Amino acid sequence: MDVRDQVGARRERMRALGFRLIQMWVPDVRSEEFATEDRRQSKLVAEADHRSDDQEFIEAVSA
């Protein structure tokens, strides 16, 4: 049984169990662009406590 047949058989078994195949594109977390954006956003989150009371407001109205 070649790989194509194995994959097909696996997909058929999963369908028989009630699953369906979904394929999607996700960010490549290994790329330098991702790492740069991750650092930028992490820095913004870390500095958020010093910049505004937005989170306090959100927590107050959520309670």
N, CA, C and O atoms as a printed pandas DataFrame, in Angstrom:
     atom_number atom_name residue_name chain_id  residue_number  x_coord  y_coord  z_coord
0              1         N          MET        A               1    0.857   -1.178    0.000
1              2        CA          MET        A               1    0.000    0.000    0.000
2              3         C          MET        A               1    0.900    1.237    0.000
3              4         O          MET        A               1    1.726    1.410    0.897
4              5         N          ASP        A               2    0.737    2.090   -1.003
5              6        CA          ASP        A               2    1.572    3.289   -1.057
6              7         C          ASP        A               2    0.983    4.384   -0.156
7              8         O          ASP        A               2   -0.109    4.240    0.393
8              9         N          VAL        A               3    1.717    5.450   -0.026
9             10        CA          VAL        A               3    1.334    6.541    0.871
10            11         C          VAL        A               3   -0.029    7.107    0.506
11            12         O          VAL        A               3   -0.837    7.393    1.390
12            13         N          ARG        A               4   -0.294    7.272   -0.776
13            14        CA          ARG        A               4   -1.580    7.828   -1.214
14            15         C          ARG        A               4   -2.736    6.950   -0.734
15            16         O          ARG        A               4   -3.758    7.459   -0.274
16            17         N          ASP        A               5   -2.574    5.655   -0.840
17            18        CA          ASP        A               5   -3.612    4.726   -0.382
18            19         C          ASP        A               5   -3.771    4.778    1.137
19            20         O          ASP        A               5   -4.886    4.717    1.655
20            21         N          GLN        A               6   -2.656    4.890    1.837
21            22        CA          GLN        A               6   -2.705    4.969    3.302
22            23         C          GLN        A               6   -3.438    6.230    3.756
23            24         O          GLN        A               6   -4.270    6.184    4.662
24            25         N          VAL        A               7   -3.121    7.353    3.117
25            26        CA          VAL        A               7   -3.777    8.622    3.460
26            27         C          VAL        A               7   -5.270    8.524    3.150
27            28         O          VAL        A               7   -6.100    8.954    3.950
28            29         N          GLY        A               8   -5.606    7.965    2.003
29            30        CA          GLY        A               8   -7.009    7.817    1.632
30            31         C          GLY        A               8   -7.767    6.938    2.614
31            32         O          GLY        A               8   -8.895    7.248    2.997
32            33         N          ALA        A               9   -7.141    5.838    3.019
33            34        CA          ALA        A               9   -7.782    4.937    3.978
34            35         C          ALA        A               9   -7.973    5.628    5.325
35            36         O          ALA        A               9   -9.018    5.481    5.958
36            37         N          ARG        A              10   -6.979    6.372    5.758
37            38        CA          ARG        A              10   -7.074    7.109    7.032
38            39         C          ARG        A              10   -8.213    8.125    6.964
39            40         O          ARG        A              10   -8.991    8.248    7.910
40            41         N          ARG        A              11   -8.313    8.845    5.866
41            42        CA          ARG        A              11   -9.382    9.838    5.709
42            43         C          ARG        A              11  -10.755    9.174    5.729
43            44         O          ARG        A              11  -11.693    9.700    6.328
44            45         N          GLU        A              12  -10.873    8.035    5.083
45            46        CA          GLU        A              12  -12.152    7.317    5.079
46            47         C          GLU        A              12  -12.522    6.838    6.481
47            48         O          GLU        A              12  -13.685    6.912    6.877
48            49         N          ARG        A              13  -11.526    6.345    7.239
49            50        CA          ARG        A              13  -11.797    5.922    8.623
50            51         C          ARG        A              13  -12.259    7.103    9.467
51            52         O          ARG        A              13  -13.194    6.977   10.258
52            53         N          MET        A              14  -11.612    8.237    9.300
53            54        CA          MET        A              14  -11.991    9.424   10.080
54            55         C          MET        A              14  -13.395    9.891    9.698
55            56         O          MET        A              14  -14.181   10.263   10.569
56            57         N          ARG        A              15  -13.711    9.876    8.411
57            58        CA          ARG        A              15  -15.068   10.251    7.980
58            59         C          ARG        A              15  -16.097    9.301    8.583
59            60         O          ARG        A              15  -17.165    9.734    9.017
60            61         N          ALA        A              16  -15.781    8.015    8.610
61            62        CA          ALA        A              16  -16.694    7.018    9.178
62            63         C          ALA        A              16  -16.923    7.263   10.671
63            64         O          ALA        A              16  -17.961    6.888   11.216
64            65         N          LEU        A              17  -15.950    7.894   11.322
65            66        CA          LEU        A              17  -16.087    8.221   12.741
66            67         C          LEU        A              17  -16.803    9.557   12.963
67            68         O          LEU        A              17  -16.990    9.981   14.103
68            69         N          GLY        A              18  -17.199   10.216   11.873
69            70        CA          GLY        A              18  -17.935   11.471   11.995
70            71         C          GLY        A              18  -17.090   12.724   11.912
71            72         O          GLY        A              18  -17.569   13.814   12.227
72            73         N          PHE        A              19  -15.852   12.591   11.497
73            74        CA          PHE        A              19  -14.983   13.752   11.353
74            75         C          PHE        A              19  -14.980   14.222    9.908
75            76         O          PHE        A              19  -15.316   13.469    8.994
76            77         N          ARG        A              20  -14.592   15.493    9.712
77            78        CA          ARG        A              20  -14.379   15.990    8.361
78            79         C          ARG        A              20  -13.055   16.719    8.319
79            80         O          ARG        A              20  -12.627   17.316    9.306
80            81         N          LEU        A              21  -12.416   16.665    7.178
81            82        CA          LEU        A              21  -11.100   17.266    7.002
82            83         C          LEU        A              21  -11.237   18.771    6.799
83            84         O          LEU        A              21  -12.048   19.227    5.993
84            85         N          ILE        A              22  -10.449   19.524    7.525
85            86        CA          ILE        A              22  -10.367   20.977    7.342
86            87         C          ILE        A              22   -8.895   21.318    7.184
87            88         O          ILE        A              22   -8.069   20.924    8.008
88            89         N          GLN        A              23   -8.568   22.044    6.136
89            90        CA          GLN        A              23   -7.206   22.508    5.939
90            91         C          GLN        A              23   -7.218   24.023    6.015
91            92         O          GLN        A              23   -8.126   24.669    5.493
92            93         N          MET        A              24   -6.217   24.589    6.662
93            94        CA          MET        A              24   -6.145   26.049    6.780
94            95         C          MET        A              24   -4.705   26.508    6.827
95            96         O          MET        A              24   -3.796   25.754    7.173
96            97         N          TRP        A              25   -4.528   27.754    6.473
97            98        CA          TRP        A              25   -3.227   28.390    6.546
98            99         C          TRP        A              25   -3.101   29.061    7.903
99           100         O          TRP        A              25   -4.028   29.729    8.361
100          101         N          VAL        A              26   -1.964   28.886    8.538
101          102        CA          VAL        A              26   -1.698   29.508    9.833
102          103         C          VAL        A              26   -0.362   30.241    9.745
103          104         O          VAL        A              26    0.462   29.921    8.888
104          105         N          PRO        A              27   -0.140   31.216   10.616
105          106        CA          PRO        A              27    1.136   31.929   10.579
106          107         C          PRO        A              27    2.317   30.984   10.808
107          108         O          PRO        A              27    2.229   30.040   11.593
108          109         N          ASP        A              28    3.403   31.250   10.120
109          110        CA          ASP        A              28    4.627   30.471   10.308
110          111         C          ASP        A              28    5.376   31.059   11.495
111          112         O          ASP        A              28    6.065   32.072   11.369
112          113         N          VAL        A              29    5.236   30.417   12.643
113          114        CA          VAL        A              29    5.834   30.941   13.868
114          115         C          VAL        A              29    7.359   30.838   13.863
115          116         O          VAL        A              29    8.014   31.323   14.786
116          117         N          ARG        A              30    7.927   30.210   12.832
117          118        CA          ARG        A              30    9.384   30.095   12.726
118          119         C          ARG        A              30   10.004   31.247   11.944
119          120         O          ARG        A              30   11.228   31.368   11.898
120          121         N          SER        A              31    9.175   32.101   11.325
121          122        CA          SER        A              31    9.714   33.165   10.480
122          123         C          SER        A              31   10.187   34.359   11.308
123          124         O          SER        A              31    9.700   34.605   12.412
124          125         N          GLU        A              32   11.125   35.073   10.761
125          126        CA          GLU        A              32   11.642   36.273   11.431
126          127         C          GLU        A              32   10.562   37.349   11.525
127          128         O          GLU        A              32   10.496   38.077   12.515
128          129         N          GLU        A              33    9.713   37.451   10.498
129          130        CA          GLU        A              33    8.632   38.442   10.528
130          131         C          GLU        A              33    7.681   38.173   11.692
131          132         O          GLU        A              33    7.239   39.100   12.370
132          133         N          PHE        A              34    7.372   36.902   11.916
133          134        CA          PHE        A              34    6.497   36.557   13.033
134          135         C          PHE        A              34    7.161   36.924   14.359
135          136         O          PHE        A              34    6.526   37.506   15.239
136          137         N          ALA        A              35    8.434   36.580   14.495
137          138        CA          ALA        A              35    9.153   36.875   15.739
138          139         C          ALA        A              35    9.198   38.370   16.006
139          140         O          ALA        A              35    9.044   38.805   17.147
140          141         N          THR        A              36    9.409   39.157   14.962
141          142        CA          THR        A              36    9.450   40.616   15.122
142          143         C          THR        A              36    8.106   41.149   15.583
143          144         O          THR        A              36    8.039   41.970   16.498
144          145         N          GLU        A              37    7.037   40.684   14.952
145          146        CA          GLU        A              37    5.694   41.140   15.336
146          147         C          GLU        A              37    5.326   40.641   16.727
147          148         O          GLU        A              37    4.666   41.353   17.484
148          149         N          ASP        A              38    5.739   39.441   17.068
149          150        CA          ASP        A              38    5.484   38.891   18.392
150          151         C          ASP        A              38    6.148   39.756   19.470
151          152         O          ASP        A              38    5.530   40.083   20.484
152          153         N          ARG        A              39    7.388   40.114   19.241
153          154        CA          ARG        A              39    8.092   40.976   20.204
154          155         C          ARG        A              39    7.403   42.326   20.327
155          156         O          ARG        A              39    7.251   42.846   21.432
156          157         N          ARG        A              40    6.982   42.901   19.194
157          158        CA          ARG        A              40    6.322   44.206   19.210
158          159         C          ARG        A              40    5.042   44.149   20.036
159          160         O          ARG        A              40    4.808   45.005   20.889
160          161         N          GLN        A              41    4.212   43.134   19.779
161          162        CA          GLN        A              41    2.946   43.035   20.495
162          163         C          GLN        A              41    3.155   42.686   21.969
163          164         O          GLN        A              41    2.428   43.180   22.831
164          165         N          SER        A              42    4.129   41.851   22.257
165          166        CA          SER        A              42    4.415   41.502   23.651
166          167         C          SER        A              42    4.856   42.732   24.438
167          168         O          SER        A              42    4.479   42.908   25.596
168          169         N          LYS        A              43    5.649   43.570   23.803
169          170        CA          LYS        A              43    6.104   44.804   24.452
170          171         C          LYS        A              43    4.911   45.722   24.745
171          172         O          LYS        A              43    4.837   46.329   25.813
172          173         N          LEU        A              44    3.985   45.818   23.795
173          174        CA          LEU        A              44    2.799   46.647   24.008
174          175         C          LEU        A              44    1.959   46.134   25.165
175          176         O          LEU        A              44    1.451   46.919   25.965
176          177         N          VAL        A              45    1.814   44.828   25.254
177          178        CA          VAL        A              45    1.032   44.237   26.355
178          179         C          VAL        A              45    1.728   44.495   27.684
179          180         O          VAL        A              45    1.078   44.846   28.669
180          181         N          ALA        A              46    3.050   44.324   27.716
181          182        CA          ALA        A              46    3.800   44.531   28.952
182          183         C          ALA        A              46    3.726   45.975   29.424
183          184         O          ALA        A              46    3.734   46.238   30.626
184          185         N          GLU        A              47    3.654   46.909   28.486
185          186        CA          GLU        A              47    3.600   48.327   28.833
186          187         C          GLU        A              47    2.178   48.820   29.084
187          188         O          GLU        A              47    1.994   49.955   29.524
188          189         N          ALA        A              48    1.194   48.010   28.821
189          190        CA          ALA        A              48   -0.202   48.446   28.910
190          191         C          ALA        A              48   -0.582   48.918   30.307
191          192         O          ALA        A              48   -1.356   49.865   30.446
192          193         N          ASP        A              49   -0.059   48.280   31.333
193          194        CA          ASP        A              49   -0.390   48.683   32.709
194          195         C          ASP        A              49    0.066   50.098   33.011
195          196         O          ASP        A              49   -0.512   50.771   33.864
196          197         N          HIS        A              50    1.092   50.548   32.321
197          198        CA          HIS        A              50    1.641   51.875   32.589
198          199         C          HIS        A              50    0.995   52.967   31.755
199          200         O          HIS        A              50    1.231   54.150   32.003
200          201         N          ARG        A              51    0.182   52.597   30.769
201          202        CA          ARG        A              51   -0.330   53.584   29.832
202          203         C          ARG        A              51   -1.782   53.987   30.057
203          204         O          ARG        A              51   -2.146   55.133   29.793
204          205         N          SER        A              52   -2.615   53.076   30.537
205          206        CA          SER        A              52   -4.017   53.450   30.673
206          207         C          SER        A              52   -4.731   52.536   31.650
207          208         O          SER        A              52   -4.195   51.530   32.114
208          209         N          ASP        A              53   -5.962   52.927   31.942
209          210        CA          ASP        A              53   -6.799   52.144   32.839
210          211         C          ASP        A              53   -7.829   51.340   32.053
211          212         O          ASP        A              53   -8.875   50.983   32.594
212          213         N          ASP        A              54   -7.550   51.058   30.807
213          214        CA          ASP        A              54   -8.509   50.335   29.963
214          215         C          ASP        A              54   -8.897   48.992   30.557
215          216         O          ASP        A              54  -10.078   48.646   30.593
216          217         N          GLN        A              55   -7.908   48.231   31.024
217          218        CA          GLN        A              55   -8.209   46.901   31.541
218          219         C          GLN        A              55   -9.051   46.996   32.815
219          220         O          GLN        A              55   -9.960   46.192   33.020
220          221         N          GLU        A              56   -8.752   47.971   33.667
221          222        CA          GLU        A              56   -9.553   48.170   34.875
222          223         C          GLU        A              56  -11.000   48.459   34.513
223          224         O          GLU        A              56  -11.921   47.934   35.139
224          225         N          PHE        A              57  -11.201   49.294   33.501
225          226        CA          PHE        A              57  -12.544   49.641   33.049
226          227         C          PHE        A              57  -13.260   48.396   32.530
227          228         O          PHE        A              57  -14.416   48.153   32.875
228          229         N          ILE        A              58  -12.580   47.614   31.708
229          230        CA          ILE        A              58  -13.191   46.415   31.138
230          231         C          ILE        A              58  -13.590   45.443   32.247
231          232         O          ILE        A              58  -14.677   44.867   32.215
232          233         N          GLU        A              59  -12.715   45.269   33.213
233          234        CA          GLU        A              59  -13.021   44.362   34.332
234          235         C          GLU        A              59  -14.172   44.901   35.163
235          236         O          GLU        A              59  -15.001   44.124   35.637
236          237         N          ALA        A              60  -14.242   46.204   35.348
237          238        CA          ALA        A              60  -15.320   46.798   36.136
238          239         C          ALA        A              60  -16.675   46.615   35.480
239          240         O          ALA        A              60  -17.649   46.292   36.161
240          241         N          VAL        A              61  -16.759   46.812   34.191
241          242        CA          VAL        A              61  -18.054   46.680   33.512
242          243         C          VAL        A              61  -18.415   45.226   33.229
243          244         O          VAL        A              61  -19.567   44.920   32.924
244          245         N          SER        A              62  -17.441   44.333   33.328
245          246        CA          SER        A              62  -17.702   42.912   33.080
246          247         C          SER        A              62  -18.240   42.205   34.318
247          248         O          SER        A              62  -18.885   41.162   34.211
248          249         N          ALA        A              63  -17.980   42.756   35.461
249          250        CA          ALA        A              63  -18.368   42.082   36.726
250          251         C          ALA        A              63  -19.856   42.148   37.003
251          252         O          ALA        A              63  -20.318   41.630   38.019
